[in-house]
Amino acid sequence: MNIVETGLTFKRGLHLKNRIVIAPMTTKMSFFDGVVTNDEIEYYGLRSGEAGAFITAAANVHEGGKGWDGELGVYDDRFIPGLSKLAATIKKNHTKAILQIFHAGRMTDSKVLQGVQPVAPSAVAAERPDAQTPRELTGQEIIDILESFKQATKRAIQAGFDGVEIHGANTYLIQQFFSPHSNRRTDDWGGSLEKRFKFINDLVDGVTEVVDQSGVKEFIVGYRFSPEEYEEPGIRLNDTLFLVEQLSNKPLDYLHLSMPNYRNHSVSDAFKDKPILDYIKETINDRLPLIGVGDVRSQEDVETILNTADLVAVGRSVLIDPHWTQKILDKEDHLIRTELSHYDREDLRISNGVWGFLESMMPERLK
Ligand SMILES: Cc1cc2nc3c(=O)[nH]c(=O)nc-3n(C[C@H](O)[C@H](O)[C@H](O)COP(=O)(O)O)c2cc1C
């Protein structure tokens, strides 16, 4: 048995049958109001049953946190029936179902929010074309959002998921609190590095408490983060190592990097000796399992990443070939489909939104 097939048991007792995890990928397939659609169920069903775990697309915990149309919602009890169907679909053949929970913060616009201005830690627009300036959250609104993450976790438990992943990556609200670019506050929630961590600290404590008080066995909590920003000021790897140090002492089940390529090196001169993944793993120092990610395509990639990380997440390879995981487990790399054609889209349940995203991210793999 090789390392990929050895499985892994998390702190809260949940066991994964192998070390491959399907990375969270937004499908843009939910109804306009965030309810799961049948197309979406088919998309997940087609890809589930082989990997140890499947993390869902980001699901928004608060109406004001909607990032785009077609996004999953978990901000009200009325989503529970659809989410239950989604969890049951993923939990095929012992694959574990993890719901990713998030709030978009300033990474949305008033069109998606139907006339409402986006909110963020501070009234600073993101550095992207046509970004709207958000409204600064009040202290009470911050408390309400923390509460909405707890409520979303309760709904994930009720819906039958095996865990939640707190989406602290990809520049959305949680990351916005940690970033000196988007968080210019001078109250308890901003200022120093420690204060910019307060939102994450309270969020992780709140969500893990909900899980531990629920009495439900083997429900896990993971945390995802992006290691660096390019904005000035912005999060640098040094800040992230502080974040990782704090999170490694929390009652979390895993940490999950978000990177386009697992081989990436830091932009900071002080951390050029080895890939970012290595610095993160060293800082965790075996307190928690780490999920590595980014452009994993082959058996060799899986083995290389597992030399450092404990688990490997795979996104685009599984979009293109729904049976990528089994082919890797069977050591049949030569059977893996590596390109996506327009004609395959219907069979593979690739929505317009995902196709558009892939056109900008990996045109070389589209035919
Ligand atoms: C279509 C698409 C949608 C994505 N949506 C999410 C998301 O909802 N949440 C998230 O944390 N990452 C999201 N990502 C990032 C992936 O989880 C992953 O980190 C990234 O694609 C790199 O892995 P890969 O090279 O195996 O695809 C998305 C990526 C793609 C391609």
PDBQT file of the ligand as one rigid body, heavy atoms in Angstrom, charges set to zero:
ROOT
HETATM    1  C1  LIG A 401     -13.701  26.590 -11.133  1.00  0.00    +0.000 C 
HETATM    2  C2  LIG A 401     -12.984  26.823  -9.835  1.00  0.00    +0.000 A 
HETATM    3  C3  LIG A 401     -13.697  27.251  -8.724  1.00  0.00    +0.000 A 
HETATM    4  C4  LIG A 401     -13.058  27.435  -7.486  1.00  0.00    +0.000 A 
HETATM    5  N1  LIG A 401     -13.806  27.771  -6.378  1.00  0.00    +0.000 NA
HETATM    6  C5  LIG A 401     -13.219  27.785  -5.148  1.00  0.00    +0.000 A 
HETATM    7  C6  LIG A 401     -14.004  27.928  -3.967  1.00  0.00    +0.000 A 
HETATM    8  O1  LIG A 401     -15.244  28.018  -3.997  1.00  0.00    +0.000 OA
HETATM    9  N2  LIG A 401     -13.359  27.938  -2.772  1.00  0.00    +0.000 N 
HETATM   10  C7  LIG A 401     -11.995  27.815  -2.674  1.00  0.00    +0.000 A 
HETATM   11  O2  LIG A 401     -11.436  27.821  -1.566  1.00  0.00    +0.000 OA
HETATM   12  N3  LIG A 401     -11.227  27.656  -3.786  1.00  0.00    +0.000 NA
HETATM   13  C8  LIG A 401     -11.804  27.610  -5.008  1.00  0.00    +0.000 A 
HETATM   14  N4  LIG A 401     -11.040  27.362  -6.123  1.00  0.00    +0.000 N 
HETATM   15  C9  LIG A 401      -9.579  27.079  -5.973  1.00  0.00    +0.000 C 
HETATM   16  C10 LIG A 401      -9.329  25.567  -5.866  1.00  0.00    +0.000 C 
HETATM   17  O3  LIG A 401      -9.849  25.051  -4.645  1.00  0.00    +0.000 OA
HETATM   18  C11 LIG A 401      -7.836  25.205  -5.946  1.00  0.00    +0.000 C 
HETATM   19  O4  LIG A 401      -7.155  25.781  -4.850  1.00  0.00    +0.000 OA
HETATM   20  C12 LIG A 401      -7.177  25.702  -7.228  1.00  0.00    +0.000 C 
HETATM   21  O5  LIG A 401      -7.982  25.429  -8.358  1.00  0.00    +0.000 OA
HETATM   22  C13 LIG A 401      -5.794  25.044  -7.429  1.00  0.00    +0.000 C 
HETATM   23  O6  LIG A 401      -5.898  23.648  -7.482  1.00  0.00    +0.000 OA
HETATM   24  P1  LIG A 401      -5.924  22.843  -8.905  1.00  0.00    +0.000 P 
HETATM   25  O7  LIG A 401      -4.699  23.278  -9.645  1.00  0.00    +0.000 OA
HETATM   26  O8  LIG A 401      -5.895  21.397  -8.509  1.00  0.00    +0.000 OA
HETATM   27  O9  LIG A 401      -7.171  23.232  -9.616  1.00  0.00    +0.000 OA
HETATM   28  C14 LIG A 401     -11.658  27.214  -7.369  1.00  0.00    +0.000 A 
HETATM   29  C15 LIG A 401     -10.941  26.797  -8.508  1.00  0.00    +0.000 A 
HETATM   30  C16 LIG A 401     -11.588  26.585  -9.715  1.00  0.00    +0.000 A 
HETATM   31  C17 LIG A 401     -10.786  26.093 -10.895  1.00  0.00    +0.000 C 
ENDROOT
TORSDOF 0
